Amino acid sequence: MADHINIHHPDRGERYEREALMIAELKTKIAVMETALTQSRGDLEAIFTRIKRGDPCELHMMNGDVYVITGALRDDQ
């Protein structure tokens, strides 16, 4: 009986490689987005906790602007 070798078309391997790379890239993007979401939730929780206590809270924006939130009640309340 003769030995046999399974030969796969080269394009087929490239397709699987491209798909594997695309899946890996998507998984990385999801991980980055989940990290950003977790950080944003933590930031919001810290802001609202300070506002609830009545402590002033400074928001430092990436462009250099600073907003101060005092948590004071409005006059109409």
Secondary structure, 3 states (H helix, E strand, C coil): CCCCCCCCCHHHHHHHHHHHHHHHHHHHHHHHHHHHHHHHHHHHHHHHHHHHHCCCEEEECCCCCEEEECCCCCCCC
